[in-house]
Amino acid sequence: MEKRNTIICLIFLGIILASAVATIIFSGITAQDYNYVQLEVNPRVEFLLDKKFKVVSVAPLNDDARIVLSDMNLVGMDIEDATTDYLMECARTGFIDVNGVNNATNITVLDGLTQALDVHVTQKVYDFFKDNEIMSAVTESYEDRTLFDKKKKEKVSCSNKLKLIYTLAETQNLEFNTLKKMSEVSLIDIVAETHKENPFTPTETELSKKQSLLKTNQEKFNTHQNAITNNTQREFAYLFDKFQKTSTKKYFEDFSKEYTNWQKQHTN
């Protein structure tokens, strides 16, 4: 009888564990109230999300992002839709060259105990470029070899966390060594507080600049979109996957270096 009860208990425990694992895989579990996503396209932006992956707040991290975001309202959207809308605006304004091969996008995600959000966002970015036939390198911060080496040197738990530390040190003038000692939860809380205290408010100049860019790039963008067919989609998907295995390699070595080089070429 005792053996039978033990077996029943083990079966019951197994069911509970299986359910927990399934929940983690399909919905994800966060270790904090918020999740964090940063996209570098060249316009560099960060999103703060709730536990359901809906956008709580958005902040531009450079001047180009201020222009792109100037007339956008992404708060309340699922991060997948917000990501797509943001990338589309980057393409419409010319910050992503629809006919170019030097586009690059880096993704940084902090989502607690699982990588559910990471998978969703990364796949959405890939799908966007494939569906719109735009050639772009796509990398994630944890794949960056230089960032990985710095992570080991600085004794930080993961590359994504180190990327956020660098971002806060750069944009908030906070002490790097102080940030390094903080948990991911505390770092994201700083982002949340910063977004709350300093919500993004575009200037008239930024709004005007965006309208000017939209007008300048409209014909090129529309011509590109109108040329997309089922046949071109199949061919482009093959070329895009091949591009990720070849031309993307330089961005895996040191994304920040290549990103800076792109910015210099863009502004000259």
C-alpha positions in Angstrom: 0.0 0.0 0.0 2.8 2.3 1.0 4.6 1.6 -2.3 1.4 2.3 -4.3 1.0 5.7 -2.5 4.6 6.5 -3.3 4.1 5.8 -7.0 0.9 7.8 -7.1 2.8 10.8 -5.4 5.6 10.5 -8.0 3.2 10.5 -10.9 1.3 13.5 -9.4 4.7 15.3 -8.9 5.7 14.5 -12.5 2.4 16.0 -13.8 3.0 19.2 -11.9 6.6 19.5 -13.1 5.5 18.9 -16.7 2.8 21.6 -16.4 5.4 24.0 -15.0 7.8 23.3 -17.8 5.1 23.7 -20.5 4.1 27.1 -18.9 7.7 28.3 -19.0 8.1 27.2 -22.6 4.9 28.7 -24.0 4.4 31.8 -21.9 7.7 32.5 -20.2 8.3 33.5 -16.6 10.0 36.8 -15.7 12.0 37.5 -12.6 10.8 41.1 -12.5 7.8 43.3 -13.2 9.2 44.5 -16.5 11.0 43.1 -19.5 13.5 45.0 -21.6 14.2 45.1 -25.4 16.7 47.3 -27.2 16.9 47.5 -31.0 19.8 49.1 -32.9 19.0 49.7 -36.5 20.9 52.6 -36.7 18.1 54.4 -34.9 18.5 53.0 -31.5 15.5 52.5 -29.2 14.6 50.7 -26.0 11.2 49.2 -25.0 9.9 48.5 -21.5 7.4 45.7 -21.4 5.0 44.2 -18.9 4.8 40.5 -18.1 2.4 39.9 -21.0 5.0 41.5 -23.4 3.0 44.6 -24.0 4.8 47.9 -24.4 4.7 50.0 -21.2 7.0 52.8 -22.5 9.5 53.5 -25.3 12.6 55.7 -25.3 14.9 56.8 -28.2 18.6 56.3 -27.5 19.9 58.5 -30.2 18.8 61.4 -32.4 17.8 59.3 -35.3 15.4 57.3 -33.1 13.9 60.6 -31.9 13.0 61.4 -35.4 11.5 57.9 -36.2 9.5 57.9 -32.9 8.3 61.5 -33.2 4.8 60.7 -34.4 4.5 57.1 -33.2 2.5 55.7 -30.3 3.6 52.2 -29.5 2.5 52.0 -25.9 0.0 49.2 -25.2 1.0 47.2 -28.3 2.4 43.7 -28.3 6.1 43.9 -28.6 5.9 41.9 -31.9 3.7 44.5 -33.5 5.6 47.4 -32.0 8.8 45.9 -33.4 7.3 45.6 -36.9 5.9 49.1 -36.8 9.2 50.6 -35.7 11.2 48.8 -38.3 8.7 49.8 -41.0 9.1 53.4 -40.0 12.9 53.1 -40.2 12.5 51.7 -43.7 10.0 54.4 -44.8 12.2 57.2 -43.5 15.3 55.7 -45.2 17.2 54.7 -42.1 16.9 51.2 -43.3 17.9 51.1 -47.0 15.3 48.9 -48.7 17.7 48.3 -51.6 20.9 48.1 -49.6 23.1 45.4 -48.2 24.7 47.3 -45.4 21.7 47.3 -43.1 22.3 45.8 -39.6 20.0 45.2 -36.6 21.1 44.1 -33.2 18.7 42.8 -30.5 19.2 43.0 -26.7 16.6 41.2 -24.6 16.3 40.8 -20.8 13.3 38.7 -19.9 14.0 37.0 -16.6 14.2 33.3 -16.2 13.3 32.3 -19.8 14.1 33.3 -23.3 10.5 33.3 -24.5 10.5 37.0 -25.3 13.9 36.7 -27.0 12.6 34.1 -29.4 9.5 36.1 -30.2 11.3 39.3 -30.9 14.2 37.8 -32.9 11.8 35.8 -35.1 9.7 38.9 -35.7 12.7 40.8 -36.9 13.8 38.1 -39.3 10.2 37.8 -40.6 10.0 41.6 -41.2 13.2 41.7 -43.3 12.2 38.5 -45.2 8.6 39.6 -45.9 9.7 43.1 -47.0 12.7 41.8 -49.0 15.2 44.0 -47.2 18.7 42.6 -46.8 20.0 43.1 -43.3 22.4 41.5 -40.9 20.5 40.4 -37.8 22.5 39.7 -34.6 21.8 39.4 -30.9 24.0 40.8 -28.1 24.8 37.4 -26.6 26.3 36.5 -30.0 28.7 39.4 -30.0 32.2 37.9 -29.4 33.7 41.2 -28.2 30.9 41.8 -25.8 31.2 38.2 -24.6 34.9 38.7 -23.8 34.1 41.9 -21.9 31.4 40.1 -20.0 33.9 37.6 -18.8 36.5 40.3 -17.9 34.0 42.4 -16.0 32.5 39.3 -14.4 28.9 40.1 -15.5 26.5 37.2 -15.7 25.4 37.7 -19.4 26.1 39.8 -22.4 22.6 41.2 -22.6 22.9 42.5 -19.0 26.3 44.1 -19.8 24.8 45.8 -22.9 22.1 47.4 -20.6 24.8 48.5 -18.2 26.8 50.2 -21.0 23.5 51.8 -22.2 22.7 53.2 -18.7 26.2 54.4 -18.2 26.1 56.2 -21.5 22.6 57.6 -21.5 22.2 58.3 -17.7 25.8 59.2 -16.8 25.7 56.5 -14.1 28.9 54.9 -12.7 29.7 51.7 -14.5 31.1 49.8 -11.5 28.0 50.7 -9.5 25.7 49.4 -12.2 27.8 46.2 -12.5 27.0 45.2 -9.0 23.2 45.6 -9.5 20.8 42.8 -10.5 18.9 42.7 -13.8 15.8 43.6 -11.9 17.3 46.7 -10.4 18.8 47.8 -13.8 15.4 47.5 -15.5 13.8 49.4 -12.6 16.2 52.3 -13.4 15.0 52.2 -17.0 11.4 52.2 -15.8 12.0 55.2 -13.5 13.8 57.1 -16.2 11.0 56.5 -18.7 8.5 57.7 -16.1 10.3 60.8 -15.1 11.4 61.8 -18.6 8.8 60.7 -21.1 9.8 61.2 -24.7 8.4 64.4 -26.1 9.3 65.2 -29.8 10.2 68.7 -30.9 8.6 70.4 -33.9 12.0 70.1 -35.6 12.0 66.3 -35.2 8.4 66.0 -36.4 9.2 68.2 -39.5 12.4 66.2 -40.2 10.5 62.9 -40.2 7.9 64.3 -42.7 10.7 65.5 -44.9 12.4 62.0 -44.8 9.1 60.3 -45.5 8.5 62.5 -48.6 12.1 62.1 -49.8 12.0 58.3 -49.6 8.4 57.7 -50.6 9.0 56.8 -54.2 11.9 54.5 -53.5 10.0 52.7 -50.7 6.8 52.3 -52.7 8.6 51.0 -55.8 10.4 48.4 -53.7 7.2 47.3 -52.0 5.3 47.1 -55.3 7.9 44.8 -56.8 7.4 42.1 -54.1 5.6 38.9 -55.4 5.3 35.3 -54.4 8.1 34.4 -56.7 10.5 37.1 -55.5 9.6 36.1 -51.9 10.9 32.6 -52.3 14.1 33.7 -54.0 14.8 36.4 -51.5 14.2 34.0 -48.5 17.0 31.8 -49.8 19.3 34.8 -50.4 18.5 36.3 -47.0 19.4 33.1 -45.1 22.6 32.8 -47.1 23.4 36.4 -46.3 23.1 35.7 -42.5 25.7 32.9 -42.8 28.2 35.0 -44.8 28.1 38.8 -44.7 26.8 38.9 -41.1 30.0 37.5 -39.7 31.7 40.9 -39.2 28.8 42.0 -36.9 29.3 38.9 -34.7 32.9 40.1 -34.0 32.1 43.5 -32.6 28.7 45.0 -33.4 29.4 48.3 -31.7 32.4 48.9 -33.8 30.6 48.1 -37.1 27.6 50.1 -35.9 29.8 53.1 -35.3 31.4 52.8 -38.7 27.9 52.7 -40.3 26.9 55.8 -38.4 30.0 57.7 -39.6 29.3 56.7 -43.2 25.7 57.6 -42.8 26.4 61.1 -41.6 29.2 62.0 -44.0 
